[in-house]
Amino acid sequence: MDDKYMEKANILIEALPYIKEFYGEIVVIKYGGAALVDKEMEASVIKDIALMKLVGIMPVIVHGGGKDINKMLDRVGKEHKFINGLRYTDNDTMDIVQMVLAGGVNKDLVSLFTNQGMNAIGISGQDGHILEVEKHTPGGDDIGYVGKIKSVNPMLIAKLIDDDFIPIIAPVGVDETGHSYNINADFVACHVASALSAKKLLFMSDIEGVLNKDKNLIRQINIGDVQGLIDDGTIDGGMIPKIKGAKESVENGVEGVHIIDGRVEHSLLIELFTNYGIGTMIKE
């Protein structure tokens, strides 16, 4: 028999215990970076998630869209402004954020899943008051309508999962007065995974994962080691809030949080269904 057929059979056999382990479990995927803007990569990711669904996993997607927001701001001549790494969001910018994320990126993703024969529904944190927020003022700075999550109401998401839909969530929340807020999609993914008691949370990023000081991939981080890695500078910059959010998710019952390179084709499947994986896993 041709070796290539045997190789394919071995891949399926290797995946079998993982398929059994994750069958019927919720897996939250934070979808962003290159995988969201590169059309070929986007098509690959959609097929990977469709396969996950077909083997009994219940995927929930939280997406970003910062590059699309930047393009629209450029188109209307609106300045991009960031404070402490967060987008300053005045009323006009909030209108654009809501239009791009909830009306553009979100619905485009729904269409892509529909084309693969999957049932998907696009929602935002405003729907059913899924994401209730308060104004976020990091370091006392006023950065406009940027929200800090107070609570997650998972009932609508759970209902969609029970009805065999893939929920696709735009990171827009609402405060107690009904005003819309822009929210960091990483934070949304962490809070949603915790609220749903997800088995796994996977961040698709534009890096391999967490690297040590020799620039080699760290394959596993225990949550007890997180602060030490921050203190010694191994984890720095924009990775700090992502890892802190991952740590909190694990403390809230998520079995493992994975940071994977979304630029690698089929990275989701490699991380979930192979012995070696591809990124960094944060676990208890």
GITA-V296421 format. One record per backbone hydrogen bond with DSSP energy under -1.0 kcal/mol. NH is the residue of the N-H (numbers start at 1). CO is the residue of the C=O. E is the energy in kcal/mol with one decimal. If there is no record, write none. Layout:
BEGIN
[[NH & CO & E] [NH & CO & E]]
END
This chain:
BEGIN
[[5 & 2 & -1.0] [6 & 2 & -1.4] [7 & 3 & -2.5] [8 & 4 & -1.7] [9 & 5 & -2.1] [10 & 6 & -2.4] [11 & 7 & -1.9] [12 & 8 & -1.8] [13 & 9 & -2.2] [14 & 10 & -2.5] [15 & 11 & -1.7] [16 & 12 & -1.3] [19 & 15 & -2.4] [20 & 16 & -2.3] [21 & 17 & -2.1] [22 & 18 & -2.4] [24 & 56 & -3.1] [25 & 22 & -2.3] [27 & 58 & -1.8] [28 & 200 & -2.5] [29 & 60 & -3.1] [30 & 202 & -3.2] [31 & 62 & -2.9] [36 & 33 & -1.8] [38 & 34 & -2.7] [42 & 38 & -2.9] [43 & 39 & -2.2] [44 & 40 & -1.7] [45 & 41 & -2.5] [46 & 42 & -2.4] [47 & 43 & -1.8] [48 & 44 & -2.1] [49 & 45 & -2.6] [50 & 46 & -2.3] [51 & 47 & -2.4] [52 & 48 & -2.2] [53 & 49 & -2.3] [54 & 50 & -2.2] [55 & 51 & -1.5] [56 & 53 & -1.5] [57 & 52 & -2.3] [58 & 25 & -2.9] [60 & 27 & -2.2] [61 & 167 & -2.7] [62 & 29 & -2.7] [63 & 169 & -2.0] [64 & 31 & -1.9] [69 & 65 & -2.1] [70 & 66 & -2.4] [71 & 67 & -2.0] [72 & 68 & -2.0] [73 & 69 & -2.6] [74 & 70 & -2.5] [75 & 71 & -2.1] [76 & 72 & -1.8] [78 & 73 & -3.2] [83 & 86 & -3.0] [86 & 83 & -2.0] [88 & 81 & -3.5] [89 & 143 & -2.3] [94 & 90 & -2.8] [95 & 91 & -2.0] [96 & 92 & -1.7] [97 & 93 & -3.0] [98 & 94 & -2.7] [99 & 95 & -2.1] [100 & 96 & -2.9] [101 & 97 & -2.8] [102 & 98 & -1.4] [103 & 98 & -1.0] [105 & 100 & -3.1] [106 & 101 & -2.1] [108 & 104 & -2.2] [109 & 105 & -2.1] [110 & 106 & -1.9] [111 & 107 & -2.1] [112 & 108 & -1.9] [113 & 109 & -2.1] [114 & 110 & -2.4] [115 & 111 & -2.1] [117 & 114 & -1.8] [118 & 113 & -2.4] [121 & 166 & -2.0] [123 & 168 & -2.9] [125 & 170 & -1.3] [127 & 124 & -1.1] [129 & 126 & -2.1] [130 & 127 & -1.3] [131 & 125 & -2.7] [132 & 151 & -2.2] [133 & 174 & -2.2] [134 & 148 & -2.2] [136 & 146 & -2.9] [140 & 137 & -2.2] [141 & 138 & -1.8] [145 & 89 & -3.8] [146 & 144 & -2.0] [147 & 182 & -3.1] [148 & 134 & -3.2] [150 & 132 & -3.1] [151 & 132 & -1.8] [153 & 130 & -2.5] [158 & 154 & -3.0] [159 & 155 & -2.2] [160 & 156 & -2.2] [161 & 157 & -2.3] [162 & 158 & -2.6] [163 & 159 & -1.7] [164 & 161 & -1.9] [165 & 160 & -2.7] [166 & 119 & -2.2] [168 & 121 & -2.5] [169 & 61 & -3.4] [170 & 123 & -2.5] [172 & 170 & -2.3] [173 & 181 & -2.4] [174 & 131 & -2.2] [175 & 179 & -2.0] [178 & 175 & -1.7] [181 & 173 & -2.3] [182 & 145 & -2.7] [183 & 171 & -1.9] [188 & 184 & -1.9] [189 & 185 & -2.5] [190 & 186 & -2.1] [191 & 187 & -2.4] [192 & 188 & -2.8] [193 & 189 & -2.5] [194 & 190 & -2.0] [195 & 191 & -2.5] [196 & 192 & -2.0] [197 & 194 & -1.1] [198 & 193 & -2.5] [199 & 26 & -2.6] [200 & 26 & -1.2] [201 & 256 & -1.7] [202 & 28 & -2.8] [203 & 258 & -3.5] [204 & 30 & -2.5] [205 & 260 & -2.7] [212 & 216 & -3.0] [215 & 212 & -2.2] [218 & 210 & -3.2] [221 & 281 & -2.8] [223 & 283 & -2.2] [225 & 222 & -2.5] [226 & 223 & -1.0] [229 & 225 & -1.8] [230 & 226 & -1.8] [231 & 227 & -2.8] [232 & 228 & -2.0] [233 & 230 & -1.2] [234 & 229 & -1.2] [235 & 229 & -2.2] [239 & 236 & -1.7] [240 & 237 & -1.4] [243 & 239 & -2.6] [244 & 240 & -2.7] [245 & 241 & -2.3] [246 & 242 & -2.1] [247 & 243 & -2.7] [248 & 244 & -2.2] [249 & 245 & -2.1] [250 & 246 & -2.3] [251 & 247 & -2.4] [252 & 248 & -1.4] [253 & 250 & -1.8] [254 & 249 & -2.4] [256 & 199 & -1.1] [257 & 282 & -2.4] [258 & 201 & -3.1] [259 & 280 & -2.8] [260 & 203 & -2.8] [262 & 205 & -2.6] [264 & 261 & -1.7] [267 & 264 & -1.6] [270 & 266 & -2.4] [271 & 267 & -2.3] [272 & 268 & -2.2] [273 & 269 & -2.8] [280 & 259 & -2.2] [281 & 219 & -2.2] [282 & 257 & -3.5] [283 & 221 & -2.2]]
END
